[in-house]
Each structure stands twice: as structure tokens, then as C-alpha cells.
Amino acid sequence: MTHPNKFVPIIISSVIIIAVSLLPVLNIINLICCAGVILGVIAGTANYNGQLKRAEQELQYKDGVAIGILSGIISAIVVVAGTTLFTMAFKENPIPELYKIIDSQGISLPTQAEELLQKISGEYSKYGFSLTLTLLSLVIDIIIYPLFGAIGGLIAVAIFNRRKPARPAI
């Protein structure tokens, strides 16, 4: 018995995750435990569940997790690339603004953090973007997006496979 292809559900999930992550205002959704990632994977898993129903098969947890992890990896790469291109286009160095926020809060940074921020600021001034910040973002996103994608896949399967209560005999 062959299972339907997961390509379209992964693309659906990825597009939703990317849109939620990159679009202003909409990206606030991800501040709530990466809810945009979870919702994107639920949408892709719903599509896959529909394919499985037509093939008279049942959605399994491994399907939801696979869709979540793969769409998380794709989304993380595209989001970091998109953010980097956006930063390069506007040639905006965010570090001075970050220093203003830190100063207004009365926070003192450790020496290592101060040195890292200076390095990132220097890269922005020299190249128009920071390779250090881009790589750091990629490492973080390549862990967080697939992790929350897998959680979204598990939630989706639990939702779609809920057993309907048996009807009482009349």
C-alpha cells in the first residue's frame, strides 16, 4: 500500500510558516511559542490527511512529524535568506538601535556580548549585513523551526485522529 506524496503538504506548511515569519505584524504570531510554525504544519498535515482519507488510509504520527520537520528546515533556510536580503536591501544597521534599548532599560552587557555586538555592527557597516548574525540566526532557526514543526505535526495528528464517540443503539 503506497502512501500519498508529502510534497504538497510540506510546501503548504512552508509557505504559511515563511509568510508568518517574514510579514510584518503577522510575525508577532511566532512570539507565542512559534504558533505560526505550528499552525503552518497543522495546515499542511490537514491537506495530507485529506489525501489519506481519499486513499482510505489513516494519518499516523510519523506523517505529521515528517511534514513538520521537513517544512521547518525549508522554512528556516528561506526565512534566514529572506531576512538577510531584506537587511542588505535597506542597509540598516540595527545594533545602534539595540544599544538605545539596552541603555534605556539600564542593562549592562557582559564583555563577550559587547564584543559580539561590536563585531556584528562592524560587519553591517562594512558589508551591509552581518555574516555572524546570519549564521547565528540560521543555527537557531534550523533547530527551532523543525522542533516546533514536529510539535505541530503531533498536535495535528492528535486533532485529526480523534475518535468519534460511538452512537448509542436506539
N, C-alpha and C positions, 0 to 999 in steps of 0.2 A: 504494500500500500504506500503510495507516494504522497508526500505532504505538499501543499501548495507552496509556491515560491515566496520567500520572505522579503524579496527585493522592494516591492511597492510599499509594504508596511514600514520598512526601515526608512525609505525615502520620505514617506508621510511624517513619520516621527521626527526625522532630522530637520525637515523644513519647518515644522512647528517649533522645535527647540531653537533653531537658528533665528527664526523670526522673533520669538520671545526674548532671546538673549541679546539680539542686536538692535531692536527697535526701541527708541527712547519711550519712556513711560511704561511700555509693555514689559520692559526688562525688570521692572520693580517686582513682578510676579516671582522671579527667581530668588528674591530676598527671603521668601517664605519657604525655607528648606528645599530650594531648587524646584519649586512647584511647576515651573514651566517645562522643565525636563520631564518630570513625572507625567504631566498632562499630555505632553507630546507623545510619550511612549504609550500611554493609555489609548490615545487616538490611533496610533499605528497598530497596536495589538487588537483594537476593536475591528480594524479593517481585516487583519489576519483571521480573527475569529469568524468574521463573515465568510471568508474564503473556506475555512474549515467546515463551517455549517453546511455550505453548498456541497462540499465533498463528503458530507456525513461523517466528519471526524470531530474529535474533541480537542479543545485548546489545552495545552499542557504548560506547566510552569517553565519548563526549559524553553518553550517557544517565546514566552513573554520576556524571560531573562535574555535570550539571544537577541531579540529585537531591541531591547533596552541597551544592552552593552554595545552592539554594533552602531546603533543610531547615536549613542553617546560619544563614541570615538569619532565618528564622522562629524558630528556637530561641534565637538571640542576643537577639532582642527580648523573647520570653516570659521567658527566664531573668533578664534585667535587670529587667523589670517585676515578676516574682515575688520577686526578691531585695529590691527596693525596698519592695514591700508587706510583706514579712516584717520588714524593718527598721522600717518605720513602725508595725507592729502591736506590736512589742516595745520600741520607743522606746529602743533600746540604742545608746549612743554608743561605737563600737569604738576610737576614737582614744586614749583614756587607756590601754586595754589594749595598743595598739600601742606607745605610749611606754614602757610597762613592759618589753615585749620588746626594744625598741631599747636601753633603758638596761641591761638585763641582759646584752646582747651587747657593750656598750661601744662602740656605733656612734654617731658624730656625724653629724648630718644637715647638708647644705648649707642655707644661708639660705632659698633658694627652696622647698625641700622642707618646711622648718619652717613657712614662711608658708602653704603649701598645706594642710598638716595642721591648722594653726590655723583656716584658713578652713572646712575640712570639719567640724572639731569645733564651730565656731560655728554652722554650718548645722544640725548634728544637735541642738544644744541649743535652737536657735530653732524649727525646723520638725519635728523628729522624724526627719528624713532629710537627706541631702546631695544637692542637685541637681548639684553639681560632681562628686561621686563617681559618681552615677548616669550622668551624661553621659560621664564618662571610661570607665566600665565599658561603656557602650553602644558607644562608638567602638572600644574594644579588642575586645569580643566580636563586633562586626559585621565585623571583619577576621579574627579568629582562627577563629571557628566555620565560616564559609564556606570558608576556606583549608583547614582540616583536613577539612571535609566533602568538598571536591574531592579531596583525597588519599585519603580513604576510598572515594570513588566509583571512583577509578583502581585502588585495590587490589582492590576488589570485582570490577570487570570483569576484571582480570588473573586473579583466582581462578576466576571462573565461566566464563571462556573458555579455560581451559587445554585444550590439545589432548590428547585421549586417544591414547596410542601405538597405532599400527596393530598389529593382531593378526598374528602370523606365519602364513603359509599352512601348513597341515598336509598 
